[in-house]
Amino acid sequence: MADNDYKRGEMDISQQEKTFFGFMRWTVNIAIVCILIILFLAIFAT
């Protein structure tokens, strides 16, 4: 078996955090655009 040298909380996760927050920013922005498109269609569609 492999040696268990893993210590919880010691790994540098700054890059993963930046990626996650970037993903969340894009997700929120796309959701806002979708809601605005739906509202626009609901108001001006006949």
C-alpha angles and dihedrals in degrees: 000000000000120000113257102230094151115125115190115242098016099099119099106241099170093113092050090049092051090049093048094048091047090051091049091049091053091045093052093045093050091047091052091050091049091050091049091050091050091049091048091051092045092052101041104029114103 
